[in-house]
């Protein structure tokens, strides 16, 4: 979302500045260079994010195996519930990944279509300026209004969704810190072979994982709503 917003903003700014004053061929070169520059600048953080996600998944899988082995030993009667919980989490992660892929595809399609619409409108304004029907300043004003119409109130909706998810992230951050303390206590309880304490701590971890799953469900629902919106 943010990536598309930045790209669109850069495209609009460049267009306003030079489209009506510089020949089309020259403007095309400038636009391509601008887009390429944006893409180069965004490759590094995107790569880092993928690497981070990979580490998170690897860490999660190791923790998953470790927890299951502990449950098998100290709470075998709860093993089915734990396996169901992890399976649900896995399915939700896969669904989230598919939704993100679909949104990316639709954004790409809409972005290309939007570029063509902007280019057409820009050329129409340039023709009117060259014909003396409107001034450069009038064309800029018309173009800005055109852009605002395209954008609509998307930014406001994005900010609302962002604020809602950020609130959930903050809550999960607190929960993660608590879970970290619980895991440390679990290690100590296992070392002491304290079955009662281990089961108590396993219950706490189970509740934490349920909260993470609830957050995933909310996130998926938000993305589905966004998907319906951008398909309109």
Secondary structure as GFF3:
##gff-version 3
##sequence-region A 1 232
A	DSSP	alpha_helix	2	18	.	.	.	ID=ss1
A	DSSP	alpha_helix	24	74	.	.	.	ID=ss2
A	DSSP	three_ten_helix	76	78	.	.	.	ID=ss3
A	DSSP	alpha_helix	79	130	.	.	.	ID=ss4
A	DSSP	alpha_helix	136	151	.	.	.	ID=ss5
A	DSSP	alpha_helix	154	191	.	.	.	ID=ss6
A	DSSP	alpha_helix	195	231	.	.	.	ID=ss7
###
